[in-house]
């Protein structure tokens, strides 16, 4: 069982490069009782691509979640402004 919900939606926008991307991560149990980290990314307004990782423990999933979050922050992804965001997922 997951102790708390883990959900993240971040965006990276740069009008000079015609860039508008999103990145979504969430941790939830799958049908077999494993912990699943699901990632989805792509251009804002599209469905994007999706990848899922299964783990035996929540700690392993959270470690990857935090590692990916740090990588995305370094690349310029930031939380979306909820008032003006046109969320794809």
C-alpha positions as CSV (number, residue, x, y, z in Angstrom):
1,X,0.0,0.0,0.0
2,X,1.3,3.5,-0.8
3,X,1.6,5.8,2.2
4,X,0.8,8.9,0.2
5,X,-0.1,9.9,-3.4
6,X,2.9,10.9,-5.6
7,X,1.8,13.0,-8.6
8,X,3.8,15.6,-10.5
9,X,3.0,17.7,-13.6
10,X,5.7,20.1,-14.9
11,X,6.1,22.1,-18.1
12,X,9.0,23.6,-20.0
13,X,8.1,26.5,-22.4
14,X,10.4,28.6,-24.5
15,X,8.7,30.7,-27.2
16,X,12.0,31.5,-28.9
17,X,12.6,27.8,-29.6
18,X,8.9,27.0,-30.2
19,X,9.1,24.6,-27.3
20,X,6.1,23.7,-25.1
21,X,6.6,20.3,-23.3
22,X,5.0,18.6,-20.4
23,X,6.2,15.8,-18.1
24,X,3.9,13.8,-15.8
25,X,4.9,11.2,-13.1
26,X,2.7,9.3,-10.7
27,X,3.2,6.4,-8.3
28,X,0.4,3.9,-7.8
29,X,-0.1,0.2,-7.1
30,X,-0.7,-2.0,-10.2
31,X,-3.2,-4.9,-10.4
32,X,-0.5,-7.4,-9.1
33,X,0.3,-5.5,-5.9
34,X,3.6,-4.1,-7.2
35,X,4.3,-0.4,-7.0
36,X,4.3,1.3,-10.4
37,X,5.9,4.6,-11.4
38,X,4.2,5.8,-14.6
39,X,5.8,8.6,-16.7
40,X,4.3,10.5,-19.6
41,X,5.9,13.3,-21.6
42,X,5.5,15.1,-24.9
43,X,4.4,18.3,-26.5
44,X,1.7,20.2,-24.7
45,X,-1.7,19.5,-26.4
46,X,-0.7,15.9,-27.4
47,X,-1.1,12.6,-25.6
48,X,2.7,12.2,-25.6
49,X,4.6,9.0,-24.9
50,X,4.3,6.8,-21.8
51,X,6.6,4.4,-19.8
52,X,5.9,2.4,-16.7
53,X,8.4,1.0,-14.2
54,X,7.4,-1.7,-11.6
55,X,9.1,-1.9,-8.2
56,X,8.8,-4.2,-5.2
57,X,8.8,-1.4,-2.6
58,X,7.6,2.2,-2.5
59,X,11.0,3.4,-1.5
60,X,12.6,2.3,-4.8
61,X,9.8,4.0,-6.8
62,X,10.2,7.2,-4.8
63,X,14.0,7.2,-5.3
64,X,13.5,7.1,-9.1
65,X,10.7,9.7,-8.8
66,X,13.0,12.1,-7.0
67,X,16.0,11.4,-9.3
68,X,13.8,12.1,-12.4
69,X,12.4,15.2,-10.8
70,X,15.9,16.6,-10.2
71,X,16.9,15.9,-13.8
72,X,13.8,17.7,-15.1
73,X,14.4,20.7,-12.8
74,X,17.9,21.0,-14.2
75,X,16.6,21.0,-17.7
76,X,14.2,23.9,-17.0
77,X,10.9,22.1,-16.2
78,X,8.7,24.0,-13.7
79,X,5.3,23.5,-12.1
80,X,2.6,24.8,-14.4
81,X,0.5,27.9,-13.6
82,X,-2.9,26.4,-12.9
83,X,-4.8,29.5,-14.0
84,X,-3.3,29.6,-17.5
85,X,-2.3,25.9,-18.0
86,X,-3.9,23.9,-20.7
87,X,-3.1,20.5,-19.2
88,X,-2.7,17.7,-21.7
89,X,-2.9,14.7,-19.3
